[in-house]
Amino acid sequence: MQSIGSPLMWSSFAAFVLLALLVDFFAMSKQGAHRVSTREAAIWSLVWVGVSFVFMGWLWWYLGGAGTDAAARSLANAKSLEFLTGYLIEKALAVDNIFVFLMLFTYFAVPAEFQKRVLMIGILGALVLRAVMILVGAWLIVQFHWILYVFGAFLLFTGIKMWWAAGQEPDLDNNPALKWIRSRFKIAPDYDGEKFFTVVGGVKMATPLLVVILLIGIVDIVFAVDSIPAIFAITTDPFIVLTSNVFAILGLRAMYFLLANMHERFHLLSYGLAIVLMFIGAKMLLIDVYKIPVVFSLGFTVVTLALTMMLSLKIPPKGKAGGAYPFGAKKPDEQKT
């Protein structure tokens, strides 16, 4: 599998990610546990989006987009477009990720000042998972071309499942993962600051914060399994796949606090994401019949998401915002009680 990533590009990107995480950790440790304001979240969100577009511009320039070589300009334009399309798709899927985080924080009544640390740990887990799964996915595609059909069918199925779950209330009480955690740990009734374990009545117990961390780890796995095939439908270049994923995830914490109070407004967004996943799945299944241009994929994604967001503002929600995915939905009679 050909990749534009040279050893210098890979090492430089790895150094940048480490620096970005260190800056984020340093800022978080200096601030301590505090409620993140909308203004602070908006500033950091703009910073991360801006950094992503600066990287895309640098990539275009580095590959010869500003040069006189026609072949180099064509490659630079193609790779930049692949990065932008992949970034927007991963960013859109991250929004659904955010709504799931919000659901967990609400269910476990996580204090606002503790949410920042939980999100940071979740982002680190997501970065590691994406890197491993991208490498595995790239190897599978090289070894077995037919795996693309499996990815396509899986995305089509995931899109249908997400559509079905949109607007439904999740049934966390009967979730198998939560039941397993409760069977393995004694859970303290209250939080103890940002600690994961505490002592209650002489007995060491896990705090609800640890339960939230474990569930977010499971959510990270589920969404990584969904998003990695989605980006491989746009490009099979491991460097573009990884960089677009990482840049979409780096701004996840700030975007959460920015959108936490807006999820009710965009109650139809899950339907838009479901349509995008089904489109990408169909694109993969047709890959050997007709290769849908990347620019069309970009346009379809932008138009679909923009349309569902505008419709969300015009059509009042009838039920819950977001959806039950990736958890099971409550039965109709349970939702009424």
C-alpha positions as CSV (number, residue, x, y, z in Angstrom):
1,M,0.0,0.0,0.0
2,Q,1.5,3.3,-1.1
3,S,1.7,6.1,1.3
4,I,2.9,9.7,1.1
5,G,4.2,9.4,4.6
6,S,8.0,9.6,4.7
7,P,10.0,8.8,7.9
8,L,10.4,12.5,8.4
9,M,6.7,13.2,8.1
10,W,5.7,10.3,10.4
11,S,8.2,11.4,13.1
12,S,7.3,15.1,12.8
13,F,3.6,14.3,13.1
14,A,4.3,12.0,16.2
15,A,6.3,14.8,17.8
16,F,3.5,17.3,17.1
17,V,0.8,15.0,18.7
18,L,3.0,14.5,21.8
19,L,3.5,18.3,22.1
20,A,-0.2,19.0,21.7
21,L,-1.1,16.5,24.4
22,L,1.6,17.9,26.7
23,V,0.2,21.4,26.2
24,D,-3.3,20.1,26.9
25,F,-2.2,18.2,30.0
26,F,-0.2,21.2,31.3
27,A,-3.1,23.6,30.8
28,M,-5.5,21.1,32.5
29,S,-3.1,20.6,35.5
30,K,-2.6,24.4,35.9
31,Q,-6.3,25.1,35.9
32,G,-7.2,22.2,38.2
33,A,-10.8,20.9,38.4
34,H,-13.1,23.6,37.1
35,R,-16.2,24.1,35.0
36,V,-15.2,24.8,31.4
37,S,-17.0,27.9,30.1
38,T,-18.6,28.1,26.6
39,R,-16.1,30.9,25.7
40,E,-13.1,28.8,26.7
41,A,-14.5,25.8,24.8
42,A,-15.2,27.9,21.7
43,I,-11.7,29.3,21.7
44,W,-10.0,25.9,22.0
45,S,-12.3,24.4,19.4
46,L,-11.4,27.2,17.0
47,V,-7.7,26.6,17.8
48,W,-7.9,22.9,17.0
49,V,-9.9,23.4,13.8
50,G,-7.4,26.1,12.8
51,V,-4.4,23.8,13.5
52,S,-6.0,21.1,11.4
53,F,-6.4,23.4,8.4
54,V,-2.9,24.7,8.8
55,F,-1.7,21.1,8.7
56,M,-3.7,20.6,5.5
57,G,-2.2,23.7,4.0
58,W,1.3,22.6,5.0
59,L,0.6,19.1,3.5
60,W,-0.5,20.7,0.2
61,W,2.6,22.9,0.1
62,Y,5.0,20.0,1.1
63,L,3.7,17.8,-1.6
64,G,4.3,20.4,-4.3
65,G,0.9,22.1,-4.5
66,A,2.6,25.5,-5.1
67,G,5.2,24.2,-7.5
68,T,5.3,24.0,-11.3
69,D,5.3,20.2,-11.5
70,A,1.8,19.2,-12.8
71,A,2.1,15.7,-11.3
72,A,3.1,17.1,-7.9
73,R,0.3,19.6,-7.9
74,S,-2.2,16.9,-8.8
75,L,-0.9,14.7,-6.0
76,A,-1.0,17.6,-3.5
77,N,-4.6,18.5,-4.5
78,A,-5.8,14.9,-4.2
79,K,-4.2,14.2,-0.8
80,S,-5.4,17.5,0.6
81,L,-8.9,16.7,-0.5
82,E,-8.7,13.2,1.0
83,F,-7.5,14.7,4.3
84,L,-10.3,17.3,4.3
85,T,-13.0,14.7,3.5
86,G,-11.7,12.2,6.1
87,Y,-11.4,14.9,8.7
88,L,-14.9,16.1,8.2
89,I,-16.3,12.6,8.4
90,E,-14.4,11.8,11.5
91,K,-15.3,15.1,13.1
92,A,-19.0,14.4,12.3
93,L,-18.8,11.0,13.9
94,A,-17.0,12.6,16.9
95,V,-20.1,14.7,17.4
96,D,-22.2,11.6,18.0
97,N,-19.4,10.4,20.3
98,I,-19.9,13.6,22.2
99,F,-23.6,13.0,22.6
100,V,-22.9,9.6,24.0
101,F,-20.4,11.1,26.5
102,L,-23.0,13.6,27.5
103,M,-25.5,10.8,28.0
104,L,-23.1,9.0,30.3
105,F,-22.2,12.1,32.3
106,T,-25.9,12.9,32.8
107,Y,-26.8,9.3,33.8
108,F,-24.0,9.2,36.4
109,A,-24.4,12.9,37.4
110,V,-20.7,13.6,36.9
111,P,-19.9,17.0,38.3
112,A,-19.0,19.5,35.5
113,E,-15.6,20.2,37.1
114,F,-14.6,16.5,36.9
115,Q,-15.7,15.9,33.3
116,K,-12.6,17.5,31.8
117,R,-10.3,14.8,33.2
118,V,-12.6,12.0,32.1
119,L,-12.6,13.4,28.6
120,M,-8.8,13.7,28.5
121,I,-8.4,10.0,29.5
122,G,-11.1,9.1,26.9
123,I,-9.2,11.0,24.2
124,L,-5.9,9.3,25.0
125,G,-7.6,5.9,24.8
126,A,-9.2,6.8,21.5
127,L,-5.9,7.9,20.0
128,V,-4.2,4.7,20.9
129,L,-7.1,2.6,19.7
130,R,-7.3,4.5,16.3
131,A,-3.5,4.1,15.7
132,V,-3.6,0.4,16.4
133,M,-6.8,-0.2,14.3
134,I,-5.5,1.9,11.4
135,L,-2.3,-0.2,11.2
136,V,-4.3,-3.4,11.4
137,G,-6.8,-2.2,8.9
138,A,-4.1,-1.1,6.4
139,W,-2.4,-4.5,6.7
140,L,-5.7,-6.3,6.2
141,I,-6.5,-4.3,3.0
142,V,-3.0,-5.0,1.6
143,Q,-3.4,-8.7,2.3
144,F,-7.0,-9.2,1.6
145,H,-8.7,-6.8,-0.9
146,W,-12.1,-8.4,-0.2
147,I,-12.0,-7.0,3.3
148,L,-13.2,-3.7,1.8
149,Y,-16.5,-5.4,1.1
150,V,-16.7,-6.5,4.7
151,F,-16.0,-3.0,5.8
152,G,-18.7,-1.7,3.4
153,A,-21.3,-4.1,4.6
154,F,-20.5,-3.3,8.2
155,L,-20.8,0.4,7.7
156,L,-24.1,-0.1,5.9
157,F,-25.4,-2.2,8.8
158,T,-24.1,0.4,11.3
159,G,-25.8,3.2,9.5
160,I,-29.1,1.4,9.5
161,K,-28.6,0.6,13.2
162,M,-27.8,4.2,14.0
163,W,-30.9,5.4,12.1
164,W,-33.1,3.0,14.1
165,A,-31.6,4.1,17.4
166,A,-31.9,7.9,16.6
167,G,-34.4,9.6,18.9
168,Q,-34.7,6.6,21.2
169,E,-33.8,6.6,24.9
170,P,-30.8,4.3,25.8
171,D,-31.4,1.6,28.3
172,L,-28.2,1.9,30.4
173,D,-29.7,0.1,33.4
174,N,-29.8,-3.2,31.4
175,N,-26.5,-2.6,29.5
176,P,-24.3,-5.7,29.6
177,A,-21.1,-3.7,30.0
178,L,-22.5,-1.8,33.0
179,K,-23.8,-5.0,34.5
180,W,-20.4,-6.6,34.1
181,I,-18.6,-3.6,35.8
182,R,-21.1,-3.7,38.7
183,S,-20.5,-7.4,39.2
184,R,-16.7,-6.9,39.3
185,F,-16.5,-3.8,41.5
186,K,-18.1,-2.5,44.6
187,I,-19.3,1.0,43.6
188,A,-19.3,3.8,46.1
189,P,-22.5,5.8,46.3
190,D,-20.8,9.2,45.9
191,Y,-17.8,10.8,44.2
192,D,-14.6,11.5,46.0
193,G,-13.1,14.3,44.1
194,E,-11.3,13.0,41.0
195,K,-10.3,9.8,42.6
196,F,-11.1,6.4,41.0
197,F,-11.1,4.5,44.2
198,T,-12.3,5.5,47.7
199,V,-12.9,3.9,51.1
200,V,-16.4,3.7,52.5
201,G,-17.0,2.2,55.9
202,G,-13.5,0.6,55.8
203,V,-14.2,-1.0,52.4
204,K,-12.3,0.0,49.3
205,M,-14.7,0.8,46.5
206,A,-14.6,2.1,43.0
207,T,-16.0,5.6,42.5
208,P,-18.7,6.3,39.9
209,L,-15.9,8.2,38.0
210,L,-14.1,4.9,37.3
211,V,-17.3,3.4,36.0
212,V,-17.7,6.3,33.6
213,I,-14.1,6.0,32.5
214,L,-14.6,2.2,31.7
215,L,-17.8,2.8,29.8
216,I,-16.2,5.6,27.8
217,G,-13.4,3.2,26.9
218,I,-16.0,0.8,25.6
219,V,-17.6,3.6,23.6
220,D,-14.2,4.5,22.2
221,I,-13.8,0.9,20.9
222,V,-17.2,0.9,19.3
223,F,-16.8,4.2,17.5
224,A,-13.2,3.3,16.4
225,V,-14.6,0.2,14.8
226,D,-17.2,2.4,13.0
227,S,-14.9,5.2,12.0
228,I,-11.8,3.4,10.7
229,P,-13.7,1.6,7.9
230,A,-15.3,4.9,7.1
231,I,-12.0,6.7,6.4
232,F,-10.7,3.8,4.4
233,A,-13.5,4.3,2.0
234,I,-12.0,7.8,1.3
235,T,-8.4,6.8,1.1
236,T,-6.2,3.8,1.9
237,D,-3.1,5.9,2.5
238,P,-2.2,5.2,6.2
239,F,-0.7,8.6,6.7
240,I,-3.9,10.4,5.6
241,V,-6.1,8.0,7.5
242,L,-4.2,8.5,10.8
243,T,-3.7,12.2,10.6
244,S,-7.3,13.0,9.7
245,N,-8.4,10.8,12.6
246,V,-6.0,12.3,15.1
247,F,-6.8,15.9,14.2
248,A,-10.5,15.1,14.6
249,I,-10.0,13.6,18.0
250,L,-7.6,16.2,19.4
251,G,-10.3,18.8,19.5
252,L,-12.9,16.4,21.0
253,R,-12.6,17.7,24.6
254,A,-13.2,21.3,23.7
255,M,-15.9,20.5,21.3
256,Y,-17.8,18.5,24.0
257,F,-18.1,21.5,26.3
258,L,-19.1,23.7,23.3
259,L,-21.8,21.3,22.2
260,A,-22.9,20.0,25.6
261,N,-25.7,22.6,25.8
262,M,-26.6,22.4,22.1
263,H,-27.4,18.7,21.7
264,E,-31.2,19.3,22.0
265,R,-31.0,21.8,19.1
266,F,-29.3,19.2,16.7
267,H,-31.7,16.3,17.5
268,L,-31.7,15.2,13.8
269,L,-28.0,15.0,13.4
270,S,-27.9,11.3,14.2
271,Y,-30.1,10.7,11.2
272,G,-27.6,12.6,9.1
273,L,-24.7,10.6,10.4
274,A,-26.6,7.4,9.7
275,I,-27.1,8.5,6.1
276,V,-23.4,9.4,5.7
277,L,-22.4,6.0,7.1
278,M,-24.8,4.2,4.7
279,F,-23.5,6.2,1.8
280,I,-19.9,5.4,2.7
281,G,-20.8,1.7,3.1
282,A,-22.4,1.7,-0.4
283,K,-19.3,3.5,-1.8
284,M,-17.1,0.7,-0.4
285,L,-19.3,-2.1,-1.8
286,L,-19.2,-0.4,-5.3
287,I,-15.4,0.2,-5.2
288,D,-14.6,-2.3,-8.0
289,V,-17.6,-1.3,-10.0
290,Y,-17.5,2.5,-9.8
291,K,-15.2,4.6,-7.7
292,I,-17.2,7.5,-6.4
293,P,-14.9,10.7,-6.6
294,V,-13.6,12.0,-3.3
295,V,-15.0,15.5,-4.1
296,F,-18.5,14.0,-4.4
297,S,-18.1,12.2,-1.1
298,L,-17.0,15.5,0.5
299,G,-20.0,17.4,-1.0
300,F,-22.5,14.7,0.0
301,T,-21.2,14.6,3.6
302,V,-21.2,18.4,4.0
303,V,-24.7,18.8,2.4
304,T,-26.2,16.0,4.4
305,L,-24.9,17.2,7.8
306,A,-25.7,20.8,7.1
307,L,-29.2,19.9,6.0
308,T,-30.0,17.8,9.1
309,M,-28.6,20.6,11.3
310,M,-30.8,23.2,9.6
311,L,-33.9,20.9,9.8
312,S,-33.1,20.4,13.5
313,L,-33.5,24.1,14.1
314,K,-36.8,24.2,12.2
315,I,-38.4,21.0,13.4
316,P,-39.0,20.7,17.2
317,P,-37.8,17.4,18.8
318,K,-40.4,14.8,19.6
319,G,-38.3,12.7,21.9
320,K,-34.7,12.5,23.1
321,A,-31.9,14.3,21.2
322,G,-29.2,12.1,19.7
323,G,-30.0,8.4,20.0
324,A,-29.4,5.2,21.9
325,Y,-26.6,4.0,19.7
326,P,-24.2,2.3,20.6
327,F,-26.3,1.1,23.6
328,G,-29.6,-0.7,23.5
329,A,-32.8,1.3,23.4
330,K,-35.5,1.1,26.1
331,K,-38.7,-0.7,25.2
332,P,-41.6,1.6,24.5
333,D,-43.4,0.7,27.7
334,E,-40.2,1.4,29.7
335,Q,-39.8,4.9,28.1
336,K,-43.2,5.9,29.4
337,T,-42.5,5.1,33.1
